[in-house]
Amino acid sequence: MSTIALFGGSGRTGERILARLLNQGHNVKLLTRHSIDSEECVNEMIGDATDKEAVLETVRSADVVISALGTDKQNVLSTFTPLVIESMKQFDVSRIITVGTAGILKAHDSDNYRFETSESKRSMTTAAEDHARAYELLRESALAFTVICPTQLVNEPSNGDIIVSKEVLGTKQSGPISRDDVADLVMDCLTNDEYVGHRVGITTES
């Protein structure tokens, strides 16, 4: 099994990804600000994803990087992404899978991001702007990236009726998406190269 450098693994989506990684037998290097009840296959490191040395140490010896980091209006993703790209290149790690937001998918009727158009239902764009900058940095990095872009995340179990699409959202009548479905898509991307180099929309039909 692989060694996974996991960022954001203590969050509501990240904890689901962590559980699936462990269930599949992967070793996980987890960077977290607060200790969690980690299991034997988790190498837990206490630190911050905006700290260069902490990011470097997490990526060291990893095969794949996964990030479920959110943004907290402090541009954490804009700070973290250059650090993780630099670390990956230093240690010759090429594959990174991140969880973004559907706002940074391409709009259906223009080349703009969805959050820049009336397609997006959110009035505040601060978080989407941070996610967009992170995506742009990954796109320019020459790394094998995938940015998974969910609509509104909910904690309820999957309803099994999901829509996955490259670059644009698969429907204009989008609904919420289960965090479990997002975690499942992350796991699929570990072994499926179909979405390398793409933003991937994931949603339900409202």
C-alpha angles and dihedrals in degrees: 000000000000132000109238125201103213125194121185091020094143094058125096094265095031094056089057091051090048092052092051093048091053093045089056092050100251122150111237130207102199124193110200136161092219128036117253130196092274125188131230095272093052119093098199119202121187112221148093128281090226092059112096097211093047092051092045093052092047093053094045111111093002123135097202136015122220123184126189092166117147128206124252101194088268094096090248092160093051088054098041099046099063089047094052092044091052091047093048092051091047092054096035095245110152108175123079129166119190136180112231132157135276088241090079095055117106113272116246096236103036144019091259125109113265091244089061092058140055090264089083117080094203121098095196115070102179095103093043091052090055091048090048092054090050090050092049091052091051092047090054095043100079088229123134095255136171122188112198109208115198128184118228108340119226132185095223119108119269117279088209094236103104132154119214121186141162121252097339132054110265094230138025089217096064127173135189122296129216118246086227090062090050091050090049091052091050089054092048090054090058090071103018118075095190093104100042109132094016145104107232122207118211122184146123130247112261 
